[in-house]
Protein backbone atom coordinates (compact mmCIF):
# COMPACT_ATOMS: atom_id res chain seq x y z
CA UNK A 1 0.00 0.00 0.00
CA UNK A 2 1.37 3.47 -0.86
CA UNK A 3 2.24 5.59 2.16
CA UNK A 4 -0.07 8.57 2.81
CA UNK A 5 1.50 11.97 2.17
CA UNK A 6 2.64 13.56 5.46
CA UNK A 7 0.48 16.67 5.00
CA UNK A 8 -2.65 14.49 4.56
CA UNK A 9 -1.85 12.66 7.78
CA UNK A 10 -1.45 15.96 9.63
CA UNK A 11 -4.67 17.28 8.07
CA UNK A 12 -6.54 14.17 9.28
CA UNK A 13 -5.28 14.63 12.85
CA UNK A 14 -6.16 18.33 12.86
CA UNK A 15 -9.59 17.58 11.40
CA UNK A 16 -10.26 15.08 14.17
CA UNK A 17 -9.23 17.58 16.84
CA UNK A 18 -11.36 20.34 15.31
CA UNK A 19 -14.46 18.14 14.99
CA UNK A 20 -13.95 16.98 18.58
CA UNK A 21 -14.24 20.60 19.69
CA UNK A 22 -10.68 21.05 20.93
CA UNK A 23 -10.78 24.49 19.37
CA UNK A 24 -14.08 26.37 19.38
CA UNK A 25 -15.56 28.14 16.37
CA UNK A 26 -13.75 31.42 15.90
CA UNK A 27 -10.75 30.29 17.96
CA UNK A 28 -7.26 30.72 16.57
CA UNK A 29 -5.16 27.63 15.93
CA UNK A 30 -1.64 27.42 17.36
CA UNK A 31 1.10 28.90 15.18
CA UNK A 32 2.34 26.69 12.36
CA UNK A 33 5.80 26.54 13.91
CA UNK A 34 4.30 25.11 17.08
CA UNK A 35 2.23 22.55 15.16
CA UNK A 36 5.27 21.57 13.12
CA UNK A 37 7.21 20.93 16.31
CA UNK A 38 4.30 18.99 17.85
CA UNK A 39 4.01 16.66 14.85
CA UNK A 40 7.73 16.54 14.08
CA UNK A 41 7.25 17.73 10.50
CA UNK A 42 8.38 20.69 8.47
CA UNK A 43 6.44 23.95 8.39
CA UNK A 44 5.64 23.39 4.74
CA UNK A 45 3.85 20.14 5.66
CA UNK A 46 1.74 22.03 8.22
CA UNK A 47 1.03 24.79 5.70
CA UNK A 48 -0.28 22.26 3.16
CA UNK A 49 -2.36 20.50 5.82
CA UNK A 50 -3.92 23.79 6.92
CA UNK A 51 -4.57 24.78 3.29
CA UNK A 52 -6.38 21.45 2.82
CA UNK A 53 -8.66 22.17 5.78
CA UNK A 54 -9.31 25.69 4.49
CA UNK A 55 -10.43 24.17 1.18
CA UNK A 56 -12.63 21.73 3.13
CA UNK A 57 -14.28 24.68 4.89
CA UNK A 58 -13.13 23.82 8.41
CA UNK A 59 -10.64 26.66 8.74
CA UNK A 60 -10.21 30.18 7.44
CA UNK A 61 -7.04 32.21 7.09
CA UNK A 62 -7.01 35.85 8.11
CA UNK A 63 -4.27 37.96 6.58
CA UNK A 64 -1.78 39.06 9.22
CA UNK A 65 -3.69 37.32 12.00
CA UNK A 66 -3.54 33.56 11.66
CA UNK A 67 -5.81 30.59 11.03
CA UNK A 68 -9.18 30.21 12.74
CA UNK A 69 -11.87 27.56 13.08
CA UNK A 70 -14.58 28.54 10.66
CA UNK A 71 -18.31 28.74 11.28
CA UNK A 72 -19.80 25.70 9.50
CA UNK A 73 -21.51 26.58 6.23
CA UNK A 74 -24.00 24.48 4.33
CA UNK A 75 -22.58 23.72 0.88
CA UNK A 76 -25.45 23.96 -1.58
CA UNK A 77 -25.53 22.19 -4.94
CA UNK A 78 -25.49 24.13 -8.21
CA UNK A 79 -26.34 21.95 -11.23
CA UNK A 80 -25.09 22.97 -14.67
CA UNK A 81 -26.94 20.95 -17.28
CA UNK A 82 -27.84 20.87 -20.97
CA UNK A 83 -31.50 20.30 -19.98
CA UNK A 84 -31.91 23.89 -18.82
CA UNK A 85 -31.74 25.27 -22.35
CA UNK A 86 -34.60 23.08 -23.57
CA UNK A 87 -38.02 24.77 -23.75
CA UNK A 88 -39.81 23.77 -20.58
CA UNK A 89 -36.94 21.44 -19.76
CA UNK A 90 -35.69 20.73 -16.27
CA UNK A 91 -32.71 18.89 -14.98
CA UNK A 92 -33.28 15.45 -13.48
CA UNK A 93 -31.18 16.70 -10.57
CA UNK A 94 -33.40 19.73 -9.98
CA UNK A 95 -35.27 19.46 -6.74
CA UNK A 96 -33.02 16.64 -5.52
CA UNK A 97 -30.57 18.69 -3.50
CA UNK A 98 -30.26 21.88 -5.55
CA UNK A 99 -31.28 24.62 -3.14
CA UNK A 100 -30.09 28.19 -2.86
CA UNK A 101 -30.45 28.70 -6.60
CA UNK A 102 -30.01 32.35 -7.60
CA UNK A 103 -33.40 34.07 -7.52
CA UNK A 104 -32.28 37.62 -8.24
CA UNK A 105 -29.38 39.46 -9.81
CA UNK A 106 -27.91 42.90 -10.20
CA UNK A 107 -26.36 43.82 -13.55
CA UNK A 108 -24.46 46.82 -14.87
CA UNK A 109 -23.58 47.09 -18.57
CA UNK A 110 -21.18 49.35 -20.44
CA UNK A 111 -21.08 49.68 -24.22
CA UNK A 112 -18.16 50.26 -26.56
CA UNK A 113 -15.60 48.85 -24.13
CA UNK A 114 -12.33 47.89 -25.88
CA UNK A 115 -11.65 44.16 -25.54
CA UNK A 116 -8.55 43.31 -23.46
CA UNK A 117 -6.10 41.04 -25.24
CA UNK A 118 -7.15 37.85 -23.37
CA UNK A 119 -10.86 38.50 -23.99
CA UNK A 120 -10.22 39.36 -27.65
CA UNK A 121 -8.48 36.02 -28.11
CA UNK A 122 -11.45 34.15 -26.62
CA UNK A 123 -13.88 36.07 -28.85
CA UNK A 124 -11.70 35.70 -31.98
CA UNK A 125 -11.63 39.48 -32.46
CA UNK A 126 -8.85 42.04 -32.45
CA UNK A 127 -7.53 43.54 -29.20
CA UNK A 128 -9.35 46.82 -28.65
CA UNK A 129 -12.41 45.82 -30.72
CA UNK A 130 -15.54 47.19 -29.10
CA UNK A 131 -17.68 45.03 -26.81
CA UNK A 132 -20.59 45.22 -24.42
CA UNK A 133 -19.32 44.46 -20.93
CA UNK A 134 -21.76 43.39 -18.20
CA UNK A 135 -20.97 42.72 -14.56
CA UNK A 136 -23.43 40.47 -12.72
CA UNK A 137 -23.96 39.77 -9.03
CA UNK A 138 -26.30 36.81 -8.41
CA UNK A 139 -28.22 36.49 -5.15
CA UNK A 140 -30.06 33.64 -3.41
CA UNK A 141 -32.41 34.77 -0.65
CA UNK A 142 -30.51 38.04 -0.57
CA UNK A 143 -27.14 36.35 -0.18
CA UNK A 144 -24.42 36.74 -2.86
CA UNK A 145 -23.66 33.36 -4.46
CA UNK A 146 -22.00 34.09 -7.81
CA UNK A 147 -20.30 36.80 -9.83
CA UNK A 148 -19.98 37.00 -13.60
CA UNK A 149 -18.24 39.25 -16.12
CA UNK A 150 -19.67 38.94 -19.62
CA UNK A 151 -18.28 40.25 -22.92
CA UNK A 152 -20.21 40.37 -26.22
CA UNK A 153 -18.70 41.69 -29.49
CA UNK A 154 -20.58 44.78 -30.64
CA UNK A 155 -20.07 43.58 -34.20
CA UNK A 156 -22.76 40.96 -33.44
CA UNK A 157 -25.42 43.05 -31.67
CA UNK A 158 -24.73 46.72 -32.47
CA UNK A 159 -27.83 48.46 -33.82
CA UNK A 160 -30.19 45.68 -32.67
CA UNK A 161 -32.80 45.82 -29.87
CA UNK A 162 -30.78 43.31 -27.82
CA UNK A 163 -27.46 45.11 -27.61
CA UNK A 164 -27.89 45.42 -23.81
CA UNK A 165 -28.42 42.05 -22.06
CA UNK A 166 -30.61 43.47 -19.28
CA UNK A 167 -32.59 46.05 -21.25
CA UNK A 168 -34.87 46.00 -24.26
CA UNK A 169 -37.60 43.53 -25.30
CA UNK A 170 -35.61 40.42 -24.24
CA UNK A 171 -34.00 41.78 -21.09
CA UNK A 172 -32.79 38.99 -18.85
CA UNK A 173 -33.78 36.22 -21.29
CA UNK A 174 -30.23 34.96 -21.74
CA UNK A 175 -27.71 34.81 -24.56
CA UNK A 176 -29.36 31.99 -26.51
CA UNK A 177 -32.78 33.62 -26.83
CA UNK A 178 -31.40 37.11 -27.43
CA UNK A 179 -29.12 35.91 -30.23
CA UNK A 180 -31.90 33.84 -31.79
CA UNK A 181 -34.06 36.98 -32.05
CA UNK A 182 -31.49 38.59 -34.38
CA UNK A 183 -30.92 35.48 -36.49
CA UNK A 184 -27.87 34.14 -34.67
CA UNK A 185 -28.27 30.49 -33.69
CA UNK A 186 -26.20 29.28 -30.75
CA UNK A 187 -24.85 25.77 -31.21
CA UNK A 188 -22.01 25.23 -28.74
CA UNK A 189 -21.17 26.22 -25.19
CA UNK A 190 -17.66 25.60 -23.89
CA UNK A 191 -16.92 25.81 -20.17
CA UNK A 192 -13.48 25.53 -18.56
CA UNK A 193 -13.62 25.31 -14.74
CA UNK A 194 -10.50 26.28 -12.80
CA UNK A 195 -9.86 26.60 -9.05
CA UNK A 196 -8.73 30.06 -7.98
CA UNK A 197 -8.39 32.27 -4.94
CA UNK A 198 -10.74 35.17 -4.26
CA UNK A 199 -9.35 38.61 -5.00
CA UNK A 200 -10.06 41.44 -2.53
CA UNK A 201 -12.83 42.77 -4.81
CA UNK A 202 -14.44 39.33 -5.23
CA UNK A 203 -14.20 38.58 -1.51
CA UNK A 204 -15.90 41.87 -0.68
CA UNK A 205 -18.80 41.20 -3.06
CA UNK A 206 -19.25 37.54 -2.09
CA UNK A 207 -18.85 38.01 1.65
CA UNK A 208 -15.91 35.60 1.90
CA UNK A 209 -12.28 35.93 2.91
CA UNK A 210 -9.53 37.21 0.64
CA UNK A 211 -7.73 34.17 -0.75
CA UNK A 212 -10.66 31.81 -0.10
CA UNK A 213 -11.06 29.08 -2.71
CA UNK A 214 -13.44 29.87 -5.57
CA UNK A 215 -14.35 28.09 -8.78
CA UNK A 216 -13.76 30.23 -11.84
CA UNK A 217 -15.65 29.03 -14.90
CA UNK A 218 -14.53 30.43 -18.25
CA UNK A 219 -17.53 30.13 -20.57
CA UNK A 220 -17.65 30.83 -24.30
CA UNK A 221 -20.79 30.60 -26.44
CA UNK A 222 -20.47 29.97 -30.20
CA UNK A 223 -22.93 30.07 -33.10
CA UNK A 224 -23.39 27.50 -35.85
CA UNK A 225 -20.41 28.94 -37.76
CA UNK A 226 -18.14 28.52 -34.74
CA UNK A 227 -18.09 32.27 -34.12
CA UNK A 228 -17.91 33.26 -30.43
CA UNK A 229 -20.84 35.54 -29.56
CA UNK A 230 -20.19 35.82 -25.82
CA UNK A 231 -17.54 34.93 -23.28
CA UNK A 232 -17.80 35.20 -19.53
CA UNK A 233 -15.89 34.53 -16.34
CA UNK A 234 -18.09 33.19 -13.53
CA UNK A 235 -16.83 33.11 -9.95
CA UNK A 236 -18.50 30.79 -7.41
CA UNK A 237 -17.38 30.52 -3.75
CA UNK A 238 -16.29 26.96 -3.08
CA UNK A 239 -17.14 27.00 0.63
CA UNK A 240 -20.88 27.34 0.06
CA UNK A 241 -21.49 26.03 -3.49
CA UNK A 242 -20.89 22.57 -4.91
CA UNK A 243 -20.94 22.75 -8.72
CA UNK A 244 -22.23 19.60 -10.43
CA UNK A 245 -22.09 19.00 -14.20
CA UNK A 246 -24.87 16.82 -15.56
CA UNK A 247 -24.25 14.98 -18.86
CA UNK A 248 -27.05 13.49 -20.93
CA UNK A 249 -26.43 10.39 -23.02
CA UNK A 250 -27.92 10.41 -26.53
CA UNK A 251 -29.99 7.42 -27.55
CA UNK A 252 -28.20 4.79 -29.66
CA UNK A 253 -28.35 5.31 -33.41
CA UNK A 254 -30.41 2.82 -35.46
CA UNK A 255 -27.16 1.22 -36.66
CA UNK A 256 -26.51 0.15 -33.12
CA UNK A 257 -23.36 2.26 -32.77
CA UNK A 258 -23.03 3.98 -29.45
CA UNK A 259 -23.35 7.77 -29.55
CA UNK A 260 -21.00 10.15 -27.86
CA UNK A 261 -21.99 11.56 -24.51
CA UNK A 262 -23.54 14.98 -24.97
CA UNK A 263 -21.82 17.90 -23.32
CA UNK A 264 -23.92 20.07 -21.02
CA UNK A 265 -25.01 23.58 -21.83
CA UNK A 266 -25.33 26.32 -19.29
CA UNK A 267 -27.80 28.30 -17.34
CA UNK A 268 -27.72 31.92 -18.32
Secondary structure as GFF3:
##gff-version 3
##sequence-region A 1 268
A	DSSP	alpha_helix	6	19	.	.	.	ID=ss1
A	DSSP	alpha_helix	32	39	.	.	.	ID=ss2
A	DSSP	alpha_helix	43	55	.	.	.	ID=ss3
A	DSSP	beta_strand	59	62	.	.	.	ID=ss4
A	DSSP	beta_strand	66	69	.	.	.	ID=ss5
A	DSSP	beta_strand	76	81	.	.	.	ID=ss6
A	DSSP	three_ten_helix	82	85	.	.	.	ID=ss7
A	DSSP	beta_strand	104	114	.	.	.	ID=ss8
A	DSSP	alpha_helix	117	123	.	.	.	ID=ss9
A	DSSP	beta_strand	130	140	.	.	.	ID=ss10
A	DSSP	beta_strand	143	153	.	.	.	ID=ss11
A	DSSP	alpha_helix	154	157	.	.	.	ID=ss12
A	DSSP	alpha_helix	175	181	.	.	.	ID=ss13
A	DSSP	beta_strand	186	197	.	.	.	ID=ss14
A	DSSP	alpha_helix	200	206	.	.	.	ID=ss15
A	DSSP	beta_strand	213	223	.	.	.	ID=ss16
A	DSSP	beta_strand	228	237	.	.	.	ID=ss17
A	DSSP	beta_strand	241	246	.	.	.	ID=ss18
A	DSSP	beta_strand	248	249	.	.	.	ID=ss19
A	DSSP	beta_strand	261	262	.	.	.	ID=ss20
###
